[in-house]
Amino acid sequence: MAHHKSAKKRIRRNDRRQDINRARTSRLRTFVRKTEAAIASGDKSAAQAAYREMEPELHSAVTKGVIHRNTVARSLSRLSARIKSL
């Protein structure tokens, strides 16, 4: 357990940030899941629309520091390739 005032404050702040980051990560997974479902359905226009909604969300997550930018680049590349192959 923390004994210093600053350490107690850091614990409180970490808890708040953890909740925020968990919500952002969950939001990202939802967008990715919608895109993958559209790809699985085989509807190219729906998949492209879902991809266009998902892309800025992933880029903003990079800005917020939730996930690494190379991870986003890799996942966007793979999903767009799957959409193109429909």
N, CA, C and O of each residue as an XYZ file, in Angstrom:
344
protein
N       0.851     -1.186      0.000
C       0.000      0.000      0.000
C       0.890      1.241      0.000
O       1.960      1.263      0.609
N       0.421      2.261     -0.694
C       1.201      3.494     -0.809
C       1.185      4.263      0.507
O       0.190      4.266      1.233
N       2.307      4.913      0.797
C       2.401      5.713      2.012
C       2.530      7.195      1.709
O       2.130      8.030      2.521
N       3.081      7.532      0.555
C       3.265      8.937      0.201
C       2.000      9.500     -0.426
O       1.237      8.784     -1.074
N       1.796     10.775     -0.226
C       0.631     11.438     -0.794
C       0.641     11.351     -2.320
O      -0.393     11.107     -2.940
N       1.805     11.548     -2.912
C       1.909     11.499     -4.375
C       1.648     10.087     -4.900
O       1.068      9.922     -5.973
N       2.067      9.085     -4.160
C       1.842      7.704     -4.587
C       0.352      7.359     -4.518
O      -0.161      6.640     -5.376
N      -0.334      7.869     -3.504
C      -1.785      7.648     -3.403
C      -2.511      8.324     -4.557
O      -3.453      7.770     -5.123
N      -2.060      9.532     -4.900
C      -2.659     10.242     -6.024
C      -2.404      9.479     -7.323
O      -3.291      9.392     -8.173
N      -1.218      8.934     -7.481
C      -0.882      8.170     -8.681
C      -1.775      6.941     -8.805
O      -2.191      6.588     -9.909
N      -2.071      6.293     -7.695
C      -2.954      5.125     -7.711
C      -4.350      5.525     -8.181
O      -4.957      4.845     -9.008
N      -4.857      6.654     -7.634
C      -6.179      7.129     -8.058
C      -6.187      7.459     -9.542
O      -7.124      7.097    -10.253
N      -5.155      8.140    -10.013
C      -5.086      8.540    -11.418
C      -4.986      7.320    -12.324
O      -5.626      7.267    -13.374
N      -4.182      6.341    -11.917
C      -4.051      5.125    -12.719
C      -5.386      4.402    -12.852
O      -5.707      3.871    -13.914
N      -6.165      4.385    -11.765
C      -7.478      3.741    -11.821
C      -8.402      4.451    -12.798
O      -9.121      3.808    -13.563
N      -8.379      5.779    -12.770
C      -9.217      6.541    -13.710
C      -8.783      6.293    -15.151
O      -9.620      6.074    -16.027
N      -7.479      6.327    -15.394
C      -6.981      6.122    -16.751
C      -7.274      4.702    -17.236
O      -7.555      4.486    -18.415
N      -7.206      3.750    -16.330
C      -7.487      2.364    -16.705
C      -8.927      2.226    -17.188
O      -9.188      1.543    -18.178
N      -9.862      2.873    -16.492
C     -11.262      2.816    -16.905
C     -11.457      3.451    -18.278
O     -12.170      2.914    -19.126
N     -10.812      4.602    -18.488
C     -10.944      5.302    -19.767
C     -10.348      4.468    -20.899
O     -10.962      4.313    -21.954
N      -9.155      3.937    -20.673
C      -8.499      3.142    -21.709
C      -9.257      1.858    -22.002
O      -9.307      1.410    -23.148
N      -9.850      1.262    -20.963
C     -10.632      0.042    -21.173
C     -11.854      0.348    -22.035
O     -12.212     -0.439    -22.912
N     -12.491      1.487    -21.785
C     -13.654      1.870    -22.595
C     -13.249      2.118    -24.045
O     -13.959      1.718    -24.967
N     -12.121      2.770    -24.244
C     -11.658      3.038    -25.606
C     -11.317      1.739    -26.339
O     -11.640      1.583    -27.516
N     -10.673      0.822    -25.647
C     -10.309     -0.452    -26.262
C     -11.553     -1.244    -26.636
O     -11.607     -1.863    -27.698
N     -12.545     -1.222    -25.765
C     -13.794     -1.917    -26.038
C     -14.490     -1.311    -27.252
O     -15.037     -2.031    -28.088
N     -14.466      0.014    -27.344
C     -15.053      0.703    -28.486
C     -14.349      0.294    -29.780
O     -15.004      0.070    -30.798
N     -13.027      0.196    -29.744
C     -12.275     -0.222    -30.918
C     -12.662     -1.631    -31.362
O     -12.885     -1.892    -32.544
N     -12.733     -2.526    -30.386
C     -13.079     -3.904    -30.713
C     -14.461     -3.985    -31.348
O     -14.694     -4.805    -32.237
N     -15.385     -3.128    -30.888
C     -16.725     -3.114    -31.459
C     -16.677     -2.716    -32.931
O     -17.321     -3.348    -33.768
N     -15.917     -1.670    -33.247
C     -15.815     -1.230    -34.639
C     -15.164     -2.299    -35.508
O     -15.609     -2.546    -36.629
N     -14.119     -2.930    -34.999
C     -13.437     -3.972    -35.768
C     -14.374     -5.159    -35.974
O     -14.407     -5.748    -37.054
N     -15.135     -5.508    -34.935
C     -16.070     -6.625    -35.035
C     -17.137     -6.349    -36.096
O     -17.499     -7.239    -36.865
N     -17.638     -5.109    -36.135
C     -18.646     -4.754    -37.149
C     -18.067     -4.884    -38.558
O     -18.736     -5.371    -39.470
N     -16.829     -4.448    -38.726
C     -16.195     -4.534    -40.037
C     -15.981     -5.983    -40.437
O     -16.238     -6.354    -41.582
N     -15.518     -6.796    -39.515
C     -15.290     -8.209    -39.832
C     -16.598     -8.934    -40.125
O     -16.636     -9.835    -40.963
N     -17.659     -8.549    -39.445
C     -18.966     -9.155    -39.719
C     -19.443     -8.779    -41.115
O     -20.015     -9.605    -41.827
N     -19.205     -7.526    -41.505
C     -19.597     -7.095    -42.853
C     -18.791     -7.834    -43.914
O     -19.319     -8.182    -44.970
N     -17.517     -8.072    -43.633
C     -16.676     -8.817    -44.573
C     -17.176    -10.260    -44.668
O     -17.250    -10.827    -45.758
N     -17.514    -10.839    -43.536
C     -17.979    -12.225    -43.523
C     -19.301    -12.379    -44.258
O     -19.567    -13.431    -44.841
N     -20.137    -11.336    -44.237
C     -21.417    -11.422    -44.934
C     -21.237    -11.392    -46.446
O     -22.121    -11.816    -47.189
N     -20.084    -10.887    -46.902
C     -19.805    -10.863    -48.324
C     -20.297     -9.622    -49.040
O     -20.165     -9.520    -50.260
N     -20.858     -8.683    -48.307
C     -21.361     -7.447    -48.900
C     -20.239     -6.412    -48.930
O     -19.862     -5.864    -47.894
N     -19.708     -6.151    -50.125
C     -18.536     -5.284    -50.245
C     -18.854     -3.840    -49.854
O     -18.042     -3.189    -49.196
N     -20.015     -3.334    -50.246
C     -20.343     -1.935    -49.931
C     -20.544     -1.739    -48.431
O     -20.138     -0.717    -47.879
N     -21.167     -2.711    -47.771
C     -21.338     -2.623    -46.318
C     -19.989     -2.716    -45.616
O     -19.758     -2.031    -44.620
N     -19.107     -3.551    -46.126
C     -17.776     -3.703    -45.538
C     -16.972     -2.414    -45.700
O     -16.257     -2.002    -44.787
N     -17.092     -1.783    -46.866
C     -16.382     -0.521    -47.082
C     -16.921      0.577    -46.168
O     -16.148      1.381    -45.646
N     -18.223      0.617    -45.971
C     -18.816      1.622    -45.089
C     -18.360      1.407    -43.648
O     -18.027      2.363    -42.947
N     -18.348      0.149    -43.211
C     -17.895     -0.155    -41.851
C     -16.419      0.192    -41.685
O     -16.005      0.683    -40.635
N     -15.632     -0.066    -42.721
C     -14.197      0.243    -42.689
C     -13.980      1.750    -42.570
O     -13.114      2.198    -41.818
N     -14.769      2.533    -43.316
C     -14.635      3.994    -43.263
C     -15.023      4.544    -41.899
O     -14.485      5.566    -41.473
N     -15.948      3.886    -41.206
C     -16.284      4.294    -39.838
C     -15.188      3.900    -38.860
O     -14.899      4.633    -37.913
N     -14.583      2.753    -39.087
C     -13.602      2.206    -38.154
C     -12.258      2.924    -38.229
O     -11.601      3.116    -37.206
N     -11.849      3.320    -39.424
C     -10.504      3.857    -39.622
C     -10.183      5.063    -38.737
O      -9.142      5.049    -38.079
N     -11.022      6.113    -38.684
C     -10.676      7.249    -37.814
C     -10.665      6.890    -36.330
O      -9.924      7.488    -35.550
N     -11.486      5.918    -35.943
C     -11.490      5.486    -34.542
C     -10.151      4.862    -34.174
O      -9.613      5.127    -33.099
N      -9.620      4.046    -35.053
C      -8.328      3.418    -34.781
C      -7.212      4.460    -34.743
O      -6.321      4.390    -33.896
N      -7.260      5.410    -35.646
C      -6.224      6.445    -35.667
C      -6.296      7.334    -34.420
O      -5.265      7.767    -33.906
N      -7.494      7.600    -33.944
C      -7.604      8.409    -32.723
C      -7.111      7.626    -31.513
O      -6.595      8.214    -30.563
N      -7.264      6.312    -31.540
C      -6.745      5.485    -30.443
C      -5.225      5.552    -30.390
O      -4.631      5.503    -29.313
N      -4.602      5.664    -31.554
C      -3.147      5.822    -31.593
C      -2.765      7.145    -30.946
O      -1.826      7.213    -30.154
N      -3.509      8.204    -31.294
C      -3.230      9.524    -30.738
C      -3.382      9.518    -29.222
O      -2.611     10.169    -28.518
N      -4.370      8.789    -28.719
C      -4.615      8.723    -27.279
C      -3.650      7.789    -26.558
O      -3.595      7.780    -25.329
N      -2.892      7.004    -27.316
C      -1.917      6.118    -26.707
C      -2.478      4.793    -26.246
O      -1.870      4.114    -25.419
N      -3.632      4.415    -26.773
C      -4.253      3.159    -26.347
C      -3.578      1.974    -27.023
O      -3.322      0.957    -26.378
N      -3.288      2.095    -28.316
C      -2.603      1.035    -29.041
C      -1.494      1.635    -29.894
O      -1.480      2.835    -30.164
N      -0.578      0.794    -30.306
C       0.588      1.237    -31.064
C       0.205      1.508    -32.512
O      -0.691      0.864    -33.056
N       0.885      2.458    -33.128
C       0.507      2.844    -34.490
C       0.797      1.753    -35.502
O       0.080      1.636    -36.495
N       1.831      0.950    -35.276
C       2.109     -0.138    -36.213
C       1.036     -1.222    -36.139
O       0.729     -1.864    -37.143
N       0.473     -1.422    -34.959
C      -0.614     -2.381    -34.805
C      -1.820     -1.928    -35.615
O      -2.471     -2.735    -36.280
N      -2.112     -0.642    -35.555
C      -3.238     -0.094    -36.314
C      -2.971     -0.207    -37.809
O      -3.850     -0.606    -38.573
N      -1.759      0.142    -38.223
C      -1.417      0.072    -39.642
C      -1.553     -1.359    -40.159
O      -2.074     -1.587    -41.251
N      -1.088     -2.306    -39.375
C      -1.159     -3.713    -39.786
C      -2.608     -4.180    -39.901
O      -2.975     -4.826    -40.882
N      -3.425     -3.860    -38.913
C      -4.812     -4.326    -38.941
C      -5.601     -3.656    -40.054
O      -6.424     -4.304    -40.700
N      -5.364     -2.360    -40.292
C      -6.050     -1.671    -41.382
C      -5.645     -2.263    -42.725
O      -6.483     -2.447    -43.607
N      -4.374     -2.555    -42.874
C      -3.888     -3.135    -44.120
C      -4.528     -4.494    -44.381
O      -4.961     -4.779    -45.498
N      -4.582     -5.316    -43.364
C      -5.152     -6.656    -43.529
C      -6.640     -6.596    -43.832
O      -7.140     -7.335    -44.680
N      -7.352     -5.700    -43.125
C      -8.800     -5.610    -43.358
C      -9.093     -5.049    -44.750
O      -9.997     -5.524    -45.437
N      -8.320     -4.034    -45.165
C      -8.587     -3.476    -46.497
C      -8.283     -4.501    -47.589
O      -8.974     -4.541    -48.608
N      -7.265     -5.323    -47.388
C      -6.962     -6.371    -48.356
C      -8.094     -7.381    -48.428
O      -8.432     -7.863    -49.509
N      -8.680     -7.705    -47.283
C      -9.806     -8.648    -47.277
C     -11.029     -8.045    -47.969
O     -11.779     -8.744    -48.650
N     -11.218     -6.723    -47.780
C     -12.356     -6.071    -48.434
C     -12.144     -6.033    -49.953
O     -13.084     -6.256    -50.716
N     -10.927     -5.753    -50.386
C     -10.640     -5.694    -51.811
C     -10.844     -7.045    -52.484
O     -11.209     -7.108    -53.658
N     -10.608     -8.126    -51.744
C     -10.722     -9.458    -52.336
C     -12.171     -9.926    -52.437
O     -12.437    -10.976    -53.022
N     -13.113     -9.165    -51.876
C     -14.526     -9.568    -51.957
C     -15.040     -9.475    -53.379
O     -16.206     -9.775    -53.636
